[in-house]
Amino acid sequence: MLELKDVDTAYGAVPMLRNVTMSVQAGELVCLLGPNGAGKTTTFMTVCGVVRPQRGKVEVMGKNVAELGTENLAALGVGLVPEGRRLFPGLTVLENLRLGFDAVSGGKLDFEGQLDKMSSLFPRIRERLRQVAGTLSGGEQAMVALARALIGEPKLVVMDEPSLGLSPKLIGEYFEITREIHSRGTTVLLIEQNAEMGLSIADRGYVLVKGRVAQEGPAKELLASRAATSLYL
Amino acid sequence: MAELLIQQSVNWITLGSIYALFAIGFSLIFGVLNVIHFSHGDVAMTAPFIALAAAQALSIAFGATAPAWLVLAVIVAVLAVGVIGAVLDKVVIRRFRDAPAMMALVATVALGIVIRELIRHLYPQGSNPHAFPRLVSGVAFEIAGVPVSWLALLVVAVTTLLVALLFVFLRLTPLGLRIRAASEDRIVARMMGIRDGRVFRATFFIASAIGAIAGLLFASYAGVTRFDFGVMAGLLGFSAAVIGGLGSMPGAIVGGLIIAGIEVLAQTFVPDGASYRLVFVFILVIVVLIFRPAGLLGRTAMEKV
């Protein structure tokens, strides 16, 4: 469903990713771990087509992202949760959700029905629909950002450090929701710094260090070996 | 004295409405693209020339001059200028979207010169002023013996209607929602499947068409148009947008009214004020830039270029 093959990227003269190869199969929940500056967000931006690889390629559902363009990913069924939530702060929660719905659903679903589903998954959203997104708390913004990615029923969700800045209680809630989304059949690439939490719900994991994949394997093995966490904690 | 105040109030509201329309174009384009489109005034002031040419062509094709031809010519001009704006974005301005702001600034200033010179050389007797007809004539009513023209009413009514339509469009239509989303975060907008190129062209079309209406009202109010009117229209519209707060629609309206107010006050109460009314206007712009760089109702100060 998602594949990075020998990907090198750079910001100007500064190399960011080096020879990164990884994949996410349909139905999997894969966790990409790494310390600050490892290249996690660059990986997210490369998967989205915002950053173009200097070498190698990124394929989503068999299509080359560099040729496809960021704006066509959603129509393929890809929901994206960027780092720092990045809601449209001047738009209401409802408008943010509407944009996420229009992007992914392709007109095949009923918005009100999907809104009800999101409200049951994130109970606090219903009462915040008319509120301007920029005025929500960090936790609420995190939930709306995830709901915006999910409301069109994507086949693949890619999340970039969703737990960043959340309280421990909210992190627990967030990972529980991610596990639930995955159990319903959605493929997930979770890019995380919180290794224990990430690996505890993932099928497989990759550890990114200084722009290279330093380790990969089943999540349980990575968690048990503690190798993944000891690499950067 | 009362008559003078009423007369100048009518002039203020009329002129302020026209400036507000110019400013709305600047604000819309800056709000969505983060580009100061310095040739917006020149693009807008092509509208009277297109309308004159269209009216003349219609008269030649169908015989005698008729009011209907003028209405049709005005519609043609508004649509044509909207298309010109969208084409300029596609051909020129989009290339500077991700470039340093200074490059976009220089490019749009240069574009304005190109537009003015093209009018001057391609339009028959383009260097000379051309009389522009009043879109409506006559007196609508009187306030304390001061006549209020139909044209003044038309200007205020059109501005009010356009502002209301723009508000409804941006708030209640899918394209309006996409424009607002792209104006807040282009990258995430693309992640939401929004084709930013289309959004930007639509924005340019709307801003330029509104500018065209402002240009037509300006020419009709002045009774004349000239190839270089775009410079002053652009400067006043941009100043109104800056005073109100670039990117803010209510700010554009407030800025337009403030600038027109200063002009009218200078002309009325300062001896020979008409000659240097613009001195007062641009002093205010400087004061606002010093003390409120984001403008009276704006949220974002212009970045250093």
Chai-1 contact restraints between the chains, C-beta under 6 A:
chainA,res_idxA,chainB,res_idxB,connection_type,confidence,min_distance_angstrom,max_distance_angstrom,comment,restraint_id
A,V50,B,I187,contact,1.0,0.0,6.0,A-B,restraint_1
A,T70,B,R190,contact,1.0,0.0,6.0,A-B,restraint_2
A,E71,B,R190,contact,1.0,0.0,6.0,A-B,restraint_3
A,E71,B,G193,contact,1.0,0.0,6.0,A-B,restraint_4
A,E71,B,R195,contact,1.0,0.0,6.0,A-B,restraint_5
A,A74,B,G193,contact,1.0,0.0,6.0,A-B,restraint_6
A,A75,B,G193,contact,1.0,0.0,6.0,A-B,restraint_7
A,L80,B,M191,contact,1.0,0.0,6.0,A-B,restraint_8
A,R86,B,D185,contact,1.0,0.0,6.0,A-B,restraint_9
A,R86,B,V188,contact,1.0,0.0,6.0,A-B,restraint_10
A,F88,B,A181,contact,1.0,0.0,6.0,A-B,restraint_11
A,F88,B,E184,contact,1.0,0.0,6.0,A-B,restraint_12
A,G90,B,E184,contact,1.0,0.0,6.0,A-B,restraint_13
A,E95,B,L177,contact,1.0,0.0,6.0,A-B,restraint_14
A,L99,B,A181,contact,1.0,0.0,6.0,A-B,restraint_15
A,L99,B,M192,contact,1.0,0.0,6.0,A-B,restraint_16
A,A103,B,M192,contact,1.0,0.0,6.0,A-B,restraint_17
A,A103,B,G193,contact,1.0,0.0,6.0,A-B,restraint_18
